[in-house]
Every structure is written in C-alpha cells, then in structure tokens.
Amino acid sequence: MKKSRSCFLIALILGLTGCALFQKDGVLIIPDERAGPNLVIYFAEKSETRPAAEAIARTSGGELFEISGGAGRKRQRPLPDLLDYETFFVGASLTAGKIPAPLEAFLAETDFLDGRVIPFWTSGDFDGDLNSEFEKRLHGARFLPGGGFLFARKIKTKEIEAMAETWTQDMLTELGLRRAAGGNQAEDMVKLFAAAYSNRFSPAVFQDRDWTLEMDGVRWYYAQGRFLPQEDAYRPEDFRPPFLYRYTPEPSGGEASPWQDTANRILSRRQYTGYGPNRITANPGAKRSPFVEAIWQAGNRTEAYAHQQWIKFLGWSVQVHQDIVAPLSRVEARIQELAQDSPEIQGWIKNLASITAWNWRNVAGSESRSFHAYGVAVDLLMKAQAGMETYWQWTAAKGINWQTVPAEKRQNPPAPVIRAFEEQGFIWGGRWPRYDTMHFEYHPELLILGAGR
C-alpha cells in the first residue's frame, strides 16, 4: 500500500523531519486567539499513542481523556462535560490504514457543541486524506486540519514526546492560539466553592490523590467534578455534577477579578442557553450529587425546615434559610437607601404583591429540586400590570410565544434593585432565557465566576 506523505504527516525515517498543515482549501485558518481549556481525547491501541497524547496535553496546557477498548468499549471514567473545553485534540494509532473502531464509535455518538477539534495520528499506514476522513465523522465541531506521526521504524518514547511537543507548539503558534491558562480544574473548582461558602467549608486540601473540602466533619472529594463523600468518590459515574453555568451580572466597574482565569478555565463555552437536548451527558441515569443538599443541610423536608428562619424583608414576613439572613439584610438596607432618592424604587416596593421563599418542592415541570426547597430562593411578585410578563411558563399558559416577549414587556425590578441582590451573591432569574423576573437565588459561586469575566 502506498503511504500518504501529505504535509500534515510528519515522517520519521531514521531521523525527524516533518511539517504541519494549517490550511483548508488553500486558506489559512486563524480562529479566535483564546485557546481556552483543552482536552486531549485519544485511543491508545499502540504504545506510541499515549506518550504523544500526554505530550500534547502537557504542551497545550490541556487535560487527558482516554477511550478504552475491549468488550462493551467501556470508558475508564465518565466523559467530561464538553462545554468545559474550547479545543479538542483527538487522536489514535492507525491499524491497516483504518480509524480504530472505538474511536469511530466515540465520534459517532459525540456532539462537540461547536468546540474546536484538531486530529492527530500515530504510526500505521493510510492511503487517503486523513483530515477529510476525520472531518466527515465529526458532529457539531469546528474542524481544523491536524497532523500525524508516521513511523518507519520502532521509536523511543522520548522521540515521540519531542515530536508531539514540537508539533503542538507549531500548531498553537500557526493557528494564532495561545497555550491554555495554567491551573488544575479540580483545584479551581474546589477552591471556588471554598471561597463562595467559606462559612461551610474548610480550606481546600489535596488529599488521597484528589482535591477535597471538609464540611460538618465530612470530607468531600472533587471526584471528577461530582463532589462526593469518600464512600461514593470511587464511582463518580453514578452521579451528576453540580450545575455550573455562565451568569453575567451587571458590570461593577471595579478592578479585574483574581478569578478571571479560573472563570475562563471552568466555564469555557458554557452558557445557560447552551443546555438543551444536545447536552453531552456521560450517564443520563446518574443520581444527583448530594453536595448541594449537604451545603444547605436539606437532605429531606424535615431537615430543610429545621434551618429556616422567619425574617422581615421590605415589610413582608418571609421564611428563609438561616445562612442567607445576613446577605438578605444587606440587600434590604441597600434597597432602602436607594429608595430615598428614587421614586421608581419607592413605587416598586409599594407595588409588591407578595414575597415568598421557602417551599419544599421541585422546579416546575421537572424532577430537579428547586432552590426554594432549601430556602435560598426568593420570589418578589409585583401586582399584575396589563401587557407585562413575569414568568415564561405563565406567559406560555396564555397562549403567547414567551420566546418573543421583548425585555421592555417583562415586569422587571428596577436595575439598582437587581444590582443590590447581585452584590450580595444572588443571581436574578430575569437573566435566564426562560425568564423568571420575580426570582432571586443565592449562588455566590456563579457571581464569583461572573465577576471573573
């Protein structure tokens, strides 16, 4: 069989020679300059592939995910949420000029959700255009022509690593990408929650080969993003991770946040609007991680109720979780201060029809626990106003297409009121695509990341 010697193949024949192809249809491809977090996905049927993948990850500042072969093609660990990454280096060794079946199956079932995908190959023969064959197998990807390492003799690991490092550096430079920001996502995530809920967690500690937090005498392990106690940490694939997404608050106008790089690493392309039927889920039948319920001490209705407290908020009696009493009191003080010079805010306070918080229930129309069940979500409902909409489901129930309702037709609180809540760690439901303009929810971790942008 005649071996392809296209420019994207790096040939090793008694020495190192090679070049990389960075064009498609004769046009140099230069994507946006932010590389973002990288994930190196590989199938190591031959011994050369793993050190090449590790070198690519090391050089690009990325993480590794190995596709396992064998009966049932079980993966060694759950597939990470692909929205956490900007760029994917995907590769394997070629056998008899064919893409390995496990990689074929992986590509057939994976939607890269508009991520940037660059292929790489090690060893073997291939009579054809590797990039074209790879591209037509992709779903939902921004494809960039990659490169291969074709060996004519047995090669040492150090030689493979050197080739892969040089190729990766050339690829990043030629495409106008920079190396992903340093840092470890496990460490970032654990330290994020430690900062957001410092009243609940001890400082982050690396222990038992994982990043951990301690809360109420129980050590919680990062466990591939699932945040699990020790007895469950060995089987993270059985659990869903806590739900993180990009929330952008009102600009503060202050200095750049020290969490900026962390936000870029953790959130990447993640948007609240990005969650839908195409979301990648490693195990759709997985259980909800008990992490959030442990934070709010709300494993069941009785336990949750024990931590609720009655307070007065803007003249209304409201039952909320004891841990948000202090931030809510600061929100109220700020609103009252703003109202002194604002007829708009004074009118908004007078037009409030109700303020409610704790209610042990699920999110309407779902099996997910509402944050009202923990007592950390507050609804400030205004008196009905003709032609104005408050909640997308109420709008839909009227036979109105809720997606077409413009911002000026939504019954929003005054902007300074929204800002007062956000400054104390509350997100506003009016920023969600499925709007809920009366709703505020305590999520300091999302505000920390949002400020990091």
C-alpha positions in Angstrom: 0.0 0.0 0.0 1.3 3.4 -0.9 1.8 5.6 2.2 0.3 9.1 2.1 3.0 11.8 2.5 0.8 14.8 2.7 2.2 17.8 4.5 0.1 17.0 7.6 2.1 13.8 8.1 5.3 14.0 10.0 7.6 11.3 8.8 10.3 9.7 10.8 12.8 7.8 8.7 16.0 7.3 10.7 15.5 10.8 11.9 13.0 13.6 12.5 11.6 15.5 9.6 8.2 17.0 9.1 5.8 19.8 8.6 2.3 20.7 9.7 -0.6 21.7 7.5 -2.7 24.6 8.8 -4.8 25.3 5.7 -8.1 24.2 4.4 -8.9 24.7 0.7 -5.8 26.8 0.5 -7.0 29.2 3.2 -5.0 29.7 6.4 -7.3 29.1 9.3 -6.9 31.5 12.2 -9.6 31.1 14.8 -10.1 33.4 17.8 -7.0 33.9 19.8 -8.3 32.5 23.1 -7.4 28.8 23.3 -9.4 28.2 26.4 -9.2 24.9 28.2 -8.0 21.9 26.1 -9.0 18.3 26.2 -6.8 15.6 24.6 -9.0 12.6 23.7 -7.2 9.5 22.5 -7.4 5.8 21.9 -4.1 4.1 22.6 -4.2 0.8 20.7 -0.4 1.2 20.1 2.2 2.1 22.6 3.2 5.2 20.8 -0.2 7.0 21.2 -0.3 7.5 24.9 3.1 9.4 25.2 2.1 11.5 22.2 -1.2 12.4 23.8 0.4 13.2 27.1 3.0 15.4 25.4 0.2 17.3 23.5 -1.7 17.8 26.8 1.4 19.0 28.6 2.4 21.4 25.8 -1.1 22.8 25.3 -2.0 23.0 28.9 -4.8 20.5 28.5 -6.3 17.5 30.2 -6.4 13.9 29.1 -9.3 11.6 28.4 -8.6 8.0 27.2 -11.1 6.0 25.3 -11.0 2.4 26.4 -11.4 -0.5 24.1 -12.4 -4.1 24.8 -15.8 -5.7 25.3 -18.6 -3.1 25.5 -16.0 -0.3 24.9 -16.3 0.9 28.5 -14.6 4.2 29.2 -12.2 4.4 32.1 -14.1 7.3 33.5 -17.1 9.4 32.6 -16.8 11.8 29.7 -16.3 15.3 31.0 -18.9 17.9 30.0 -17.5 19.1 26.7 -18.8 22.6 27.3 -15.9 23.0 29.8 -13.4 23.0 26.9 -12.6 25.2 23.9 -10.2 22.9 21.9 -10.1 19.2 21.5 -7.1 17.3 20.2 -8.5 13.9 19.2 -6.3 11.0 18.0 -5.3 7.4 17.9 -3.0 5.0 16.1 -4.0 3.7 12.7 -4.2 0.0 12.1 -4.2 -1.3 8.5 -5.0 2.2 7.4 -8.2 2.4 9.3 -9.5 4.6 12.1 -9.9 2.2 15.2 -13.4 1.1 15.9 -13.6 2.5 19.4 -12.7 6.0 18.1 -15.2 5.6 15.3 -17.9 4.8 17.8 -16.9 7.6 20.0 -17.1 10.2 17.2 -20.4 8.8 16.0 -22.0 9.4 19.4 -20.3 12.7 20.4 -21.5 16.2 19.7 -18.6 18.6 20.3 -21.1 21.5 20.7 -19.2 23.9 18.4 -15.8 23.2 20.0 -12.6 23.4 18.0 -11.4 19.9 17.0 -7.8 19.1 15.8 -6.9 15.5 14.9 -3.6 13.7 15.4 -2.4 10.2 14.4 0.4 7.9 15.3 2.0 5.0 13.4 0.3 2.8 10.8 -0.5 3.3 7.1 -3.2 5.3 5.5 -3.9 5.6 1.8 -6.0 8.8 1.6 -6.7 12.1 3.2 -6.6 11.7 6.9 -8.1 15.1 7.6 -11.0 14.6 5.2 -11.8 11.2 6.6 -11.7 12.5 10.2 -13.8 15.6 9.4 -16.7 13.8 7.9 -17.0 11.7 11.1 -17.4 14.8 13.4 -20.6 16.2 14.8 -21.0 19.8 15.9 -17.3 20.7 15.6 -15.2 23.5 14.2 -12.7 21.3 12.4 -9.1 22.3 12.0 -6.7 20.2 9.9 -4.3 18.3 12.2 -1.2 16.2 11.8 0.2 12.7 12.2 3.3 11.0 13.3 4.1 8.2 10.8 6.9 5.9 11.9 9.1 3.7 9.6 10.8 2.1 12.5 10.5 1.4 16.2 10.6 4.7 18.0 11.6 5.6 21.6 9.2 7.3 23.9 11.4 10.4 24.2 11.4 10.8 20.4 7.6 10.6 20.3 7.3 13.2 23.0 9.7 15.5 21.3 7.8 15.2 18.0 4.4 15.8 19.7 5.7 18.8 21.7 7.1 20.5 18.6 4.0 19.8 16.6 1.7 21.2 19.3 3.8 24.3 19.7 3.8 24.8 16.0 0.0 24.2 15.8 -0.8 26.7 18.6 1.6 29.3 17.1 0.4 28.9 13.5 -3.2 29.0 14.3 -2.9 32.1 16.5 -3.8 30.2 19.7 -2.1 30.6 23.0 -1.4 27.9 25.5 -4.4 27.4 27.8 -4.0 29.1 31.1 -2.2 27.1 33.7 -4.1 25.6 36.6 -5.9 22.5 37.5 -9.7 22.3 37.1 -10.1 20.1 40.2 -8.2 22.6 42.3 -10.0 25.6 40.7 -13.4 24.1 41.4 -12.7 23.1 45.0 -11.2 26.5 45.8 -14.2 28.2 44.2 -16.7 26.5 46.5 -14.4 27.1 49.5 -14.4 30.8 48.7 -18.1 31.0 47.9 -19.3 29.2 51.1 -16.5 29.9 53.5 -18.9 29.6 56.4 -19.5 26.0 55.5 -16.2 24.7 54.2 -12.6 24.3 55.5 -9.9 25.4 53.1 -9.2 23.2 50.1 -6.7 20.4 50.7 -5.1 17.9 48.3 -5.7 14.5 50.0 -5.9 10.9 48.8 -4.8 12.0 45.3 -7.7 14.4 44.9 -8.7 17.9 45.9 -11.1 17.9 48.9 -13.1 20.1 51.2 -14.4 19.4 54.7 -17.9 20.3 55.8 -19.6 19.2 59.0 -16.9 16.7 59.7 -17.3 15.0 56.3 -14.6 15.2 53.7 -15.9 15.8 50.1 -13.8 14.8 47.1 -13.8 16.6 43.8 -14.3 13.1 42.2 -14.2 14.3 38.5 -16.5 17.2 39.3 -19.2 15.3 41.1 -18.2 16.4 44.7 -18.8 13.3 46.7 -18.1 11.9 50.2 -15.4 9.3 50.5 -17.8 6.3 50.3 -19.1 7.4 46.9 -15.9 9.1 45.4 -14.7 5.8 43.8 -17.8 5.7 41.5 -18.3 9.2 40.2 -20.0 7.9 37.0 -23.1 7.2 39.1 -23.7 10.9 39.9 -24.4 14.1 38.1 -22.1 17.1 38.9 -23.4 20.3 40.5 -24.8 22.6 37.8 -22.5 25.4 36.8 -23.1 27.9 34.0 -22.1 31.3 32.9 -24.0 34.1 34.7 -23.1 37.6 33.8 -24.1 40.2 36.4 -24.2 44.0 36.0 -20.6 45.3 35.5 -19.1 46.5 38.7 -16.7 48.9 37.1 -14.0 47.8 39.6 -10.6 46.2 39.1 -10.2 42.9 37.3 -11.1 39.9 39.4 -8.5 37.5 40.5 -10.9 34.8 39.4 -10.8 35.8 35.8 -8.5 32.9 34.6 -10.4 30.5 36.8 -13.7 31.6 35.2 -12.2 31.0 31.7 -10.9 27.6 32.6 -14.1 26.3 34.4 -16.8 27.8 32.2 -15.2 28.0 28.8 -18.0 28.0 26.3 -20.6 27.1 29.0 -23.7 29.3 28.7 -27.1 28.8 30.4 -28.6 28.9 26.9 -26.3 26.0 25.9 -28.2 23.4 27.9 -30.7 21.6 25.8 -31.4 18.3 24.1 -27.9 18.1 22.7 -26.1 18.4 26.0 -23.5 15.7 26.5 -24.3 13.5 29.5 -22.0 10.7 30.4 -24.7 8.8 32.2 -28.3 10.0 31.8 -29.5 7.8 34.6 -27.0 9.2 37.1 -28.2 10.3 40.5 -28.0 13.9 41.7 -24.8 14.6 43.7 -25.7 15.1 47.4 -23.2 18.0 47.6 -25.7 21.0 47.2 -28.2 19.4 49.7 -25.3 19.0 52.1 -24.3 22.7 51.8 -27.9 23.7 52.8 -28.5 20.8 55.2 -31.6 19.9 53.3 -31.5 16.2 52.6 -35.2 16.0 53.2 -38.1 18.2 54.1 -37.7 17.9 57.9 -34.0 18.6 57.8 -34.5 21.6 55.5 -37.3 23.0 57.7 -35.1 22.9 60.7 -32.8 25.5 59.1 -35.4 28.0 58.1 -35.9 31.3 59.9 -38.6 33.9 59.7 -37.5 37.4 58.9 -38.9 40.8 57.8 -37.9 41.8 54.3 -39.3 45.1 52.8 -42.2 44.8 55.3 -43.1 41.2 54.4 -42.7 38.2 56.7 -40.5 35.6 54.8 -39.2 32.2 55.8 -35.6 31.7 54.5 -32.5 29.6 55.2 -30.6 30.9 58.2 -27.4 31.3 56.2 -28.9 33.9 53.8 -30.4 36.1 56.6 -27.3 38.3 56.7 -26.9 38.8 52.9 -30.6 39.5 52.6 -30.5 42.1 55.4 -27.7 43.8 53.5 -29.8 43.7 50.3 -32.7 45.3 52.1 -30.6 48.0 53.6 -29.2 48.9 50.2 -32.7 49.0 48.6 -34.0 51.2 51.4 -31.0 53.5 50.9 -31.6 53.7 47.1 -35.3 54.3 47.6 -34.7 57.5 49.4 -33.8 59.2 46.2 -35.6 57.0 43.7 -39.4 57.3 43.1 -39.1 54.3 40.8 -37.8 52.1 43.6 -40.4 53.5 46.0 -43.1 52.6 43.5 -41.7 49.2 43.0 -41.8 48.5 46.8 -45.4 49.7 47.1 -46.4 47.5 44.1 -45.1 44.3 45.6 -48.0 41.8 45.8 -46.1 39.1 47.8 -42.6 37.9 48.8 -42.1 34.2 49.3 -39.1 32.0 49.8 -39.0 28.5 51.5 -41.2 25.9 49.8 -40.3 22.3 49.7 -40.9 21.4 46.0 -39.2 20.6 42.7 -38.7 23.0 39.8 -42.0 23.3 37.9 -42.2 20.6 35.3 -39.0 18.7 36.3 -37.6 16.3 38.8 -34.9 18.7 39.9 -35.1 20.2 43.4 -36.0 23.9 43.5 -33.7 26.2 45.4 -36.9 27.3 47.1 -36.8 23.9 48.8 -33.6 24.9 50.5 -34.9 28.4 51.4 -32.3 30.2 49.4 -34.5 31.5 46.6 -36.8 34.5 47.0 -39.7 35.5 44.7 -40.7 39.2 44.8 -44.0 39.2 42.8 -45.4 42.6 41.7 -49.1 43.4 41.3 -50.3 42.4 37.8 -49.7 45.0 35.1 -51.5 44.8 31.8 -49.3 43.7 28.9 -46.3 42.9 31.1 -44.9 39.4 31.6 -43.2 37.9 34.7 -42.6 34.2 34.2 -42.1 32.3 31.0 -44.5 29.4 31.9 -47.3 31.9 32.9 -46.7 33.6 29.5 -47.0 30.3 27.6 -50.2 29.4 29.5 -51.8 32.5 28.0 -51.1 31.1 24.5 -48.3 33.7 24.0 -45.0 32.7 22.5 -42.8 33.5 25.5 -39.6 33.5 23.4 -40.7 36.6 21.5 -41.5 38.7 24.6 -39.0 41.7 24.5 -37.2 42.9 27.6 -39.4 46.1 27.8 -42.5 43.9 28.1 -41.2 42.0 31.1 -42.1 43.1 34.6 -38.5 43.6 35.8 -37.4 45.1 39.1 -35.5 48.4 38.8 -31.9 47.8 37.7 -30.4 49.2 41.0 -32.5 46.6 42.9 -31.1 43.8 40.7 -27.6 45.1 41.3 -28.2 45.2 45.1 -29.1 41.5 45.1 -26.2 40.5 42.8 -23.7 42.4 45.0 -24.7 40.1 47.9 -24.4 36.8 45.9 -27.9 36.5 44.5 -28.5 35.8 40.8 -31.6 37.1 39.0 -33.9 34.9 37.0 -34.6 37.6 34.6 -31.2 36.9 33.0 -32.2 33.4 32.1 -33.5 32.7 28.6 -36.5 31.1 30.3 -37.1 34.3 32.3 -38.4 34.5 35.8 -38.2 38.1 36.6 -39.5 37.9 40.2 -36.9 35.3 41.2 -33.6 35.8 43.0 -31.4 32.8 44.1 -28.3 32.7 46.3 -25.4 31.4 44.2 -22.2 33.2 45.2 -20.1 30.7 43.2 -21.8 31.9 40.0 -21.3 35.6 40.9 -17.6 35.0 41.7 -17.2 33.4 38.2 -19.3 36.0 36.6 -17.2 38.8 38.1 -14.2 36.9 36.8 -15.2 37.7 33.2 
